[in-house]
């Protein structure tokens, strides 16, 4: 994709379609998208706080008259860096999968604000939490949930454009969707794709996520806008698929050998993947995989997982 640069701000895809990019794509620095036709507009995701979302919306309104009033918003999943800015587009029809809408209740902005305020009490876990989330402003954000949900697939119209939205979760989260603007030959993947960054598997199962990557690889599109990282073509999904397959297989070896999830996360040799951003997310990925291998296993506590990620990050 040589015509795109990985710089903060709007990247014009063409034909009334844009991507909003936020380097370096690590924790909270997510991408979004805009599809327009005539006077109609569809926004793919909002951002982690109101300041960032406002800057994005201002840039979109300057670039596209149709974006002065956003008609429709699609939240690709429930993580706050893809939906906490919904309050600034609350007059639009906000759409998400039913599973995502339900999951949005679990981590409201006020909860993250509270955890940041009390971070020092949590030792290394709290310090790491502040390291990754302390750059954002969570106080005063009103949670605005979708007012339309669906299961499976829904086809939307943006002017004369057909936009297909279809579930591929549970994978990264419980309700991940892809947003395919057919005539723009573009797909917005949400966090099914982290490009040059480490995927984080909050939900699983991993095979669902691998199949979602395969689906992107097979799509008749030219442009793939990931949830984090630079714009790629459909072949960009292969690296994510290969990472997930590798970690699944290595975690299985550790599980069968009787290692704990934490020790497995310490022991798995990441090789070339160690250079990907946020490689410490292996801690969450292995914890999720272990629960897949043994459904009776208890999930790791959030403080324990962030403590382990702090340890791995310090390496």
C-alpha positions, -999 to +999 in steps of 0.1 A: +000+000+000+026+026-010+002+054-015-007+055+022+016+069+049+013+059+085+008+094+099-017+108+124-048+121+108-070+115+078-059+093+049-080+097+018-088+063+003-109+078-025-145+080-037-156+096-005-139+071+018-113+079+045-093+063+073-083+080+105-049+067+118-033+071+152+004+060+153+020+043+170-011+020+172-003+007+207-026+006+237-055+030+230-042+045+198-068+031+175-079+038+139-114+047+126-130+053+092-155+074+073-177+063+043-197+090+025-218+093-006-238+123-016-250+138+017-249+106+036-221+095+060-211+065+081-184+066+108-166+034+117-157+037+154-151+066+177-119+070+198-108+066+234-117+100+248-136+131+238-106+152+229-093+127+204-128+121+190-135+158+185-102+163+167-111+135+143-146+147+137-133+182+130-109+169+104-135+148+088-160+177+086-133+198+069-126+171+044-161+159+036-193+181+038-213+149+043-195+144+077-209+177+092-238+156+104-229+119+110-258+098+100-247+063+112-219+050+134-208+014+136-188+003+166-167-026+156-165-039+192-168-030+229-133-018+238-134+018+248-109+030+223-135+022+196-166+035+214-160+059+243-163+089+219-199+079+210-212+108+231-201+132+204-222+115+177-251+106+199-276+120+174-265+094+148-279+059+146-253+038+165-250+002+154-231-027+169-235-064+172-257-075+201-228-091+219-207-059+217-236-038+230-239-061+260-202-061+266-200-023+266-216-022+301-187-041+316-159-014+314-174+021+315-151+051+312-156+059+349-142+026+359-109+032+340-108+067+355-112+052+390-085+026+384-061+053+371-068+074+402-060+044+425-031+030+403-004+035+429-021+011+453-017-017+428+021-017+426+037-027+393+003-036+378-010-001+385+021+015+372+018-004+340-019+004+338-010+041+341+018+038+316-006+025+289-038+044+297-026+076+315-023+095+283-061+096+279-088+115+297-117+093+309-134+116+334-167+132+323-173+107+294-210+097+291-214+062+279-236+061+248-245+026+238-258+015+204-295+020+197-295-007+170-280-041+173-279-072+151-266-107+150-249-123+120-249-097+092-266-065+083-264-045+050-265-007+053-269+021+027-247+052+026-262+071-002-259+047-031-231+027-015-236-008+000-219-013+033-219-049+047-213-053+084-208-089+096-199-106+129-167-126+131-166-127+169-162-139+195-125-135+189-107-104+202-138-095+221-172-112+222-188-092+194-162-082+168-175-071+134-159-062+100-173-032+080-170-037+042-177-007+019-182-027-012-178-001-040-148+014-022-131-020-021-123-013+015-128-032+048-124-017+083-115-046+105-116-032+141-092-051+163-094-083+143-062-068+129-033-053+147-006-045+121+030-044+135+015-047+169+006-077+191-030-088+191-047-092+225-073-120+229-097-110+256-124-135+245-114-161+220-118-188+208-086-184+188-099-205+159-126-179+153-100-152+151-079-173+127-109-178+105-117-141+106-081-134+093-086-160+066-119-143+056-101-110+052-073-126+032-099-139+008-119-107+004-121-089-029-108-056-015-078-034-021-076-015+012-077-030+047-079-005+076-069-023+108-080-014+143-044-005+151-014+001+128-009+011+092-032+005+062-025-028+044-039-050+017-058-082+024-025-101+026-018-081+058-041-104+077-017-133+072+008-121+098-019-118+125-032-153+116+004-167+118+010-151+152-022-165+166-015-200+152+021-199+166+010-188+201-018-213+202+005-242+194+033-230+217+008-225+246-006-260+240+029-275+244+033-256+277-002-266+289+005-303+282+038-300+300+020-288+331+033-252+331+010-225+346-003-198+322+020-172+337+051-194+333+041-203+298+038-166+289+073-162+303+087-192+285+073-189+250+100-176+227+084-149+205+112-148+179+104-121+153+072-114+171+091-099+200+097-068+179+060-062+175+046-035+197+031-045+231+046-080+230+037-083+267+002-091+256+013-127+254+003-128+291-034-122+283-033-144+252-019-174+270-044-170+299-073-170+274-059-200+256-055-220+288-091-214+295-099-227+261-078-258+267-095-263+301-129-246+303-130-252+341-100-230+346-105-197+363-095-166+343-065-147+356-073-116+376-069-083+359-044-071+385-024-103+381-024-100+343-013-064+343+014-073+368+027-100+345+025-077+315+045-051+335+071-078+342+073-088+306+074-052+293+103-045+316+123-072+299 
